[in-house]
Amino acid sequence: MRPNDPSKLALSPLSNEVNQMLSNSQGNQAPRNTEDGNEKLNKQRSFEVVRESMHSAISMNKTEVLDAVLNDFSEGYFSLSFENRRKLLLTLAKEYDLNRTQVRELIKQYLGLQLPGGNEAQSGGVEDEGFLSTFYRIERNLRHSLKPVYEVLFERLNTHPGGLKVLTILRADILSILAAENISSLRALDSYLKEKLSTWLSPAALELHQITWDDPASLLEKIVAYEAVHPISNLIDLKRRLGVGRRCFGYFHSAIPGEPLIFIEVALLKAVAQTIQEVLWDHPPILESEATCALFYSISSTQPGLAGINLGKFLIKRVITLVRRDMPHISVFATLSPIPGFMQWLLSKLASQSKLAEAEDISCSSADRSGLTFYENVLEPEEERRLIESSGDFAAGKNGMEIMLNLLTPTSHDWTNSSKLLSALKPALMRLCARYLLQEKKRGKALDSVANFHLQNGAMVQRINWMADRSEKGLRQSAGIMVNYVYRPETIEEYAHSYFSLGHIHSSSDVRRYVQPLTENESSTN
Amino acid sequence: MRPNDPSKLALSPLSNEVNQMLSNSQGNQAPRNTEDGNEKLNKQRSFEVVRESMHSAISMNKTEVLDAVLNDFSEGYFSLSFENRRKLLLTLAKEYDLNRTQVRELIKQYLGLQLPGGNEAQSGGVEDEGFLSTFYRIERNLRHSLKPVYEVLFERLNTHPGGLKVLTILRADILSILAAENISSLRALDSYLKEKLSTWLSPAALELHQITWDDPASLLEKIVAYEAVHPISNLIDLKRRLGVGRRCFGYFHSAIPGEPLIFIEVALLKAVAQTIQEVLWDHPPILESEATCALFYSISSTQPGLAGINLGKFLIKRVITLVRRDMPHISVFATLSPIPGFMQWLLSKLASQSKLAEAEDISCSSADRSGLTFYENVLEPEEERRLIESSGDFAAGKNGMEIMLNLLTPTSHDWTNSSKLLSALKPALMRLCARYLLQEKKRGKALDSVANFHLQNGAMVQRINWMADRSEKGLRQSAGIMVNYVYRPETIEEYAHSYFSLGHIHSSSDVRRYVQPLTENESSTN
């Protein structure tokens, strides 16, 4: 430590400082390198100070004045530029991992000992307890030696007021860095931190709390800020989402007070809604006693640093249990969900396939089609015919797919204003959307992130809805289509399991109907 | 699983069943072997069923119907006799530890790879990321392979409603078994479970709650049941401990609702109390605004299965912070504590030394004193003289120590009814008590468990008080002497550290005065 260093931050309680930092670094980007040379020097010095406080936080004896050092480190970290945060995290990943000399020494000792009683340990109870005790001790030491030194920092921050929040921000920064460059040591640190966070954020440590209009404004403000699916436009909108016929539940952790880690918005309805408009705006709420359906229409995580830790699964299960207990007349649990990856997948498919189609036109009469095995007409003949017929005034193209691509690409979404185009596009878009949801996979899991989320939680694909979200975001992401996933309490575990182990996507016959004819046509048209 | 096994327990929500079991197994002893042959057969069958549900709970895929299996296991476990619990825990420790064949295989792979960039990893950033990524992967696999399989059961129970409580009971049983027999594998399991519990019960996961007369009777009942230091005699006593001039704070974990893991009772006073009578009974409470001292007069852990996990340290620190914030006129934080090990130490010292004294009498004139190097007259000459003078009617003995031993041993504590004996014993007992607290150690730590607890938390020994606890327990444990430890917020961390690393026991000059003359006399009398 440098006691007289003028750039050294004063010791002070974490909470206020950190909260300020947090609101500045929302979206976890510290300002990137906009300072002049002088400020750069200050930043650089400050980097060394933060590095030292990190070192102290890790190497101090556990009974020492940890709180001050941890505050010091946290505040220092937040004051760093993104570039310096990156440097610090790399230092942590590389210089505070393992003492590998010690690991090898313990491995040598370990290998020098005989296994106790074989794997099944069918001992007659007359083993030498002294020897066994040595064996277990060395095994434990080896286990401990394989723990990276940075675990100490994680553990200490976790038990420090405000520290869990600091850890989620560290991890958000790590994920930003890893998205830009692949650094093995940092990836190893990230996977370690993620494991730790998963443990600490076990459902046992989380509290379910219904968020109402009576909650503090500081909490409601967070709901408005974090709502990721359907932005909350004003106070009336917020009040409605917390009022009659609506519920909002959050998962809270005692170490991150005043904001949920994840929250879900629920509408109590007579039937599963087909459009988001009717949920958010159109319909006045019904009598709650007449509701038969709880519709989950929005679920938002608030901490980017908790990416990959599935808190939603337990939240949904607990909310279902709670609603069933309090309102036994509600028997249907469904979502009205976006399909965030549909258009991206479709447009890239249309672009690549219409290029291949062009190539096919050229080599059409040639006998050599081996270069074209990836070619597939995404459209059915009838769909292509209607598109070509109705697109005249709007878009050109050498084939149906190119026309569709040119219709759907502009961000003005002009196609939605023409009833002719709407009815020409609808059959193709609905069929392709069903195909996207049920058949397009990556490593055996649904390609769409929201689909993957609900399917791994044990839901099934129930229905897809045309023009269900006419917002700019809805049109851009999924041509306005939304999907209802349904959770049946009695099949949640079974579906989750068969999806997890076999990649099986459960769906209603209504949705399957869209894709079954395709399979037949495919074989007849190719 | 044996679906048709008639002894199979029905699946049902855990909470009620477990709560019943809990109140039956308070003190964590299941009935030991009192059943007849027939019942034994049932128990035995039930053991196999519980063993199978334990196996399922560990080996199931994580998306399967875990909740039912974990309930099944927990209920099954509670239904077992202590003997069968022991058998099951040994099975868990021996057959669900490590796959050591896999460990050795991974060690082989690991040793086949070069260390990345040495220990200091001063790499120029041009390392082969592909190789490093393989290295970190194998290291992680090795780390994971060294985790015992039973960790899965612990982790799953921890995230299961009611499961943390089940784990504390498992551990209480394990500690009972280990107290009777030393089984290395079970000791290894215990140390692993203890590490896990420490992590899960980090202060970040605990909530401080002030317990008041407005709390549910079911919670207050637990306070009465668990109060370990000064038993609560009736409702009026309880109400007084929660009323004006008193505070009671508990540490709660969300997974163990309705009962604190540890709680502390505080009296707001004008001065540090010298006797427990004035705290519990004699004095009417003062105006809280006139208080200058917060006296911690009782601290009780409620879970035997959390032995060795220091929750008290954080509780005390948080309570001090809270009281300082709410009542800035309170500046003294002290305890009035029992000295549970004093009499046991003193009586055994008196017994052994008076025997050695006898031996010395015999070999008194002999030149060979080498066999007597451990001999020490525990009493000072003046103390011995007064004891011999005043003990005539009460006890005999060949020397002062034997007389003292004979006076103090009877459980009737007759010596407390004679003012002559009281004044003869007081100087010796007070001096020896100060010596016991300040100088008697085991592995560098205070021999007395309560002293060790407060010293490791950063307190100092402030004052010892004559006839401070005249209850049977107080007389038996410490001849009625109690001690005030003082916590000075500004020195807590420093004292905790010097005690931890150097075994330094901080004390006031008042207490040191008792032992300093002894050191001078010792050199002059020997």
Interface residues (C-beta under 8 A of the other chain):
Chain A: N61 T63 E64 V65 K94 E95 D97 L98 N99 R100 T101 R104 I107 Y110 L111 L115 P116 G117 N119 E120 A121 S123 E129 L132 S133 F135 Y136 E139 R140 L142 R143 L146 K147 E155 N158 T159 H160 P161 G163 L164 N182 I183 S184 S185 R187 A188 S191 Y192 T199 W200 S202 P203 A204 A205 L206 E207 S254 A255 Q456 G458 E493 A496 H497 F500 S501
Chain B: N61 T63 E64 V65 K94 E95 D97 L98 N99 R100 T101 R104 I107 Y110 L111 L115 P116 G117 N119 E120 A121 S123 E129 L132 S133 F135 Y136 E139 R140 L142 R143 L146 K147 E155 N158 T159 H160 P161 G163 L164 N182 I183 S184 S185 R187 A188 S191 Y192 T199 W200 S202 P203 A204 A205 L206 E207 S254 A255 Q456 G458 E493 A496 H497 Y499 F500 S501
